[in-house]
């Protein structure tokens, strides 16, 4: 996992057999804005996310994000930045790691994912 993160932050290749260290949630109607384009949020967790939609990105791109995830009693919204770790143009999927999120949003994420 350490090499995966080092490579991701440097914009280098990641191996396809990396294991996730945390579970991911599947939001019903979550969305993510990446560099101004709107995408459907497929899953997310402590460290990262996967979205679907047409995307013209490259692995290693550093992007601005805005996330909106409907929860049972509120909507979790936050902005920050991420580095893209996988861009699959054939399946129209983009995955990435959160690199900068404000502390209040990080706490809200931790509480929801606990």
VEXMIVEX-87076 format. One line per field, with one value per residue (C-alpha): residue number from 1; residue in three letters; chain; x, y, z. Coordinates in nm, 2 decimals, m for minus. Layout:
N
marza	(NUM  ...)
sefi	(ALA  ...)
romar	(A  ...)
east	(X  ...)
north	(Y  ...)
up	(Z  ...)
END
This chain:
114
marza	(1  2  3  4  5  6  7  8  9  10  11  12  13  14  15  16  17  18  19  20  21  22  23  24  25  26  27  28  29  30  31  32  33  34  35  36  37  38  39  40  41  42  43  44  45  46  47  48  49  50  51  52  53  54  55  56  57  58  59  60  61  62  63  64  65  66  67  68  69  70  71  72  73  74  75  76  77  78  79  80  81  82  83  84  85  86  87  88  89  90  91  92  93  94  95  96  97  98  99  100  101  102  103  104  105  106  107  108  109  110  111  112  113  114)
sefi	(UNK  UNK  UNK  UNK  UNK  UNK  UNK  UNK  UNK  UNK  UNK  UNK  UNK  UNK  UNK  UNK  UNK  UNK  UNK  UNK  UNK  UNK  UNK  UNK  UNK  UNK  UNK  UNK  UNK  UNK  UNK  UNK  UNK  UNK  UNK  UNK  UNK  UNK  UNK  UNK  UNK  UNK  UNK  UNK  UNK  UNK  UNK  UNK  UNK  UNK  UNK  UNK  UNK  UNK  UNK  UNK  UNK  UNK  UNK  UNK  UNK  UNK  UNK  UNK  UNK  UNK  UNK  UNK  UNK  UNK  UNK  UNK  UNK  UNK  UNK  UNK  UNK  UNK  UNK  UNK  UNK  UNK  UNK  UNK  UNK  UNK  UNK  UNK  UNK  UNK  UNK  UNK  UNK  UNK  UNK  UNK  UNK  UNK  UNK  UNK  UNK  UNK  UNK  UNK  UNK  UNK  UNK  UNK  UNK  UNK  UNK  UNK  UNK  UNK)
romar	(A  A  A  A  A  A  A  A  A  A  A  A  A  A  A  A  A  A  A  A  A  A  A  A  A  A  A  A  A  A  A  A  A  A  A  A  A  A  A  A  A  A  A  A  A  A  A  A  A  A  A  A  A  A  A  A  A  A  A  A  A  A  A  A  A  A  A  A  A  A  A  A  A  A  A  A  A  A  A  A  A  A  A  A  A  A  A  A  A  A  A  A  A  A  A  A  A  A  A  A  A  A  A  A  A  A  A  A  A  A  A  A  A  A)
east	(0.00  0.29  0.44  0.09  0.05  0.40  0.35  0.01  0.14  0.42  0.19  0.34  0.18  m0.02  m0.05  m0.39  m0.35  m0.34  m0.57  m0.78  m0.72  m1.07  m1.42  m1.60  m1.96  m2.19  m2.40  m2.74  m2.73  m2.39  m2.21  m1.86  m1.74  m1.39  m1.23  m1.58  m1.73  m2.01  m1.98  m2.18  m2.01  m2.00  m1.82  m1.61  m1.42  m1.16  m0.89  m1.06  m1.34  m1.46  m1.69  m1.85  m1.89  m1.70  m1.37  m1.07  m0.81  m0.48  m0.36  m0.16  m0.36  m0.41  m0.77  m1.00  m1.31  m1.65  m1.84  m2.21  m2.33  m2.69  m2.70  m3.00  m3.04  m2.82  m2.60  m2.23  m2.06  m1.70  m1.44  m1.07  m0.82  m0.74  m0.49  m0.63  m0.50  m0.71  m0.87  m1.06  m1.20  m1.35  m1.56  m1.60  m1.46  m1.22  m1.07  m0.86  m0.72  m0.82  m0.51  m0.66  m0.99  m1.07  m1.06  m1.44  m1.52  m1.27  m1.43  m1.78  m1.65  m1.49  m1.82  m2.02  m1.78  m1.73)
north	(0.00  0.24  0.20  0.25  0.58  0.70  0.62  0.79  1.11  1.12  1.05  0.71  0.38  0.18  m0.20  m0.35  m0.60  m0.34  m0.42  m0.15  m0.10  0.03  m0.05  0.19  0.31  0.31  0.62  0.61  0.96  1.10  1.33  1.46  1.76  1.72  2.03  2.16  1.85  1.66  1.28  1.01  0.89  0.51  0.45  0.63  0.57  0.72  0.75  0.78  0.74  0.61  0.80  0.72  0.93  1.06  1.20  1.34  1.28  1.10  0.89  1.11  1.43  1.65  1.78  2.00  1.82  1.90  1.61  1.58  1.26  1.23  1.06  0.95  1.28  1.53  1.59  1.55  1.81  1.91  2.04  1.97  1.81  1.46  1.27  1.04  0.68  0.51  0.64  0.37  0.54  0.22  0.16  0.53  0.51  0.74  0.66  0.87  0.94  1.24  1.46  1.77  1.79  2.03  1.89  1.93  1.73  1.46  1.43  1.40  1.13  0.94  0.95  0.83  0.55  0.43)
up	(0.00  0.08  m0.27  m0.42  m0.24  m0.32  m0.68  m0.68  m0.53  m0.78  m1.06  m1.13  m1.22  m0.97  m0.97  m1.03  m0.75  m0.46  m0.17  m0.01  0.35  0.42  0.30  0.06  0.07  m0.22  m0.22  m0.39  m0.54  m0.47  m0.71  m0.75  m0.94  m1.08  m1.23  m1.29  m1.46  m1.28  m1.23  m1.06  m0.74  m0.75  m0.42  m0.17  0.15  0.39  0.13  m0.21  m0.46  m0.79  m1.03  m1.36  m1.67  m1.97  m1.86  m2.03  m1.75  m1.72  m1.42  m1.19  m1.27  m0.96  m0.96  m0.77  m0.63  m0.48  m0.33  m0.24  m0.07  0.06  0.40  0.60  0.79  0.60  0.29  0.33  0.12  0.10  m0.14  m0.17  m0.41  m0.52  m0.74  m1.00  m0.97  m1.25  m1.56  m1.75  m2.07  m2.20  m1.88  m1.82  m1.47  m1.28  m0.94  m0.71  m0.37  m0.16  m0.10  0.06  0.26  0.53  0.88  0.94  0.63  0.73  1.07  0.92  0.68  0.97  1.17  0.88  0.78  1.14)
END
